[in-house]
């Protein structure tokens, strides 16, 4: 997602200073709480910044990231602390958000990102950065889009490479296959399947995780 920085009274987009086209005081308290901005210099409003709590800090931003005249990215500062901790984006331009990001630790970095990969209105991939290193180390996938997680991808040693995959192969709600890369070299060296309610090690693992 594009880098958006909140500096209290000014927001920059990819390092470019905004051109303020208009400002409004919507509640009449003497403070400007709605600002229309031209990010690209074409004279058209492609970002709206709002101070919804009227505390002098921008906490809601709508952006037209593609320049098509439609606002497709939203950033929110839900606790009005100056750090945007929620974001939504419409990546395919159908008018429905399909990327949802959250900063659960309020440190300025999004650590949970949900994606609607087939644009059906339901999140089917959710990635978590549990240790705050900026890389996803756990991903939950709904591979058949039935509303249930049927695959987990784990980076157990936080090296940026998936080394454990857990799968519900028959989509019955129970995980029944595990592939493990215990040496963290990118190749499966152990795999297990649940057969007759017992976990059985499968021979000769060869597939890459």
FENFENJO-V150237 format. One record per backbone hydrogen bond with DSSP energy under -1.0 kcal/mol. NH is the residue of the N-H (numbers start at 0). CO is the residue of the C=O. Records with the same first field share a line. If there is no record, write none. Layout:
NH = CO  CO
This chain:
4 = 11
6 = 9
8 = 6
11 = 4
12 = 15
13 = 2
15 = 12
18 = 37
20 = 35
21 = 35
23 = 33
32 = 23
33 = 23
34 = 48
35 = 21
36 = 46
37 = 18
45 = 36
46 = 36
47 = 61
48 = 34
49 = 59
50 = 32
57 = 7
58 = 49
59 = 49
60 = 74
61 = 47
62 = 72
63 = 45
64 = 62
71 = 62
72 = 62
73 = 87
74 = 60
75 = 85
76 = 58
79 = 76
84 = 75
85 = 75
86 = 100
87 = 73
88 = 98
89 = 71
97 = 88
98 = 88
99 = 113
100 = 86
101 = 111
102 = 84
110 = 101
111 = 101
112 = 126
113 = 99
114 = 124
115 = 97
123 = 114
124 = 114
125 = 139
126 = 112
127 = 137
128 = 110
136 = 127
137 = 127
138 = 152
139 = 125
140 = 150
141 = 123
144 = 141
149 = 140
150 = 140
151 = 165
152 = 138
153 = 163
154 = 136
162 = 153
163 = 153
164 = 178
165 = 151
166 = 176
167 = 149
175 = 166
176 = 166
177 = 191
178 = 164
179 = 189
180 = 162
187 = 206
188 = 179
189 = 179
191 = 177
192 = 199
193 = 175
194 = 197
197 = 194
199 = 192
201 = 190
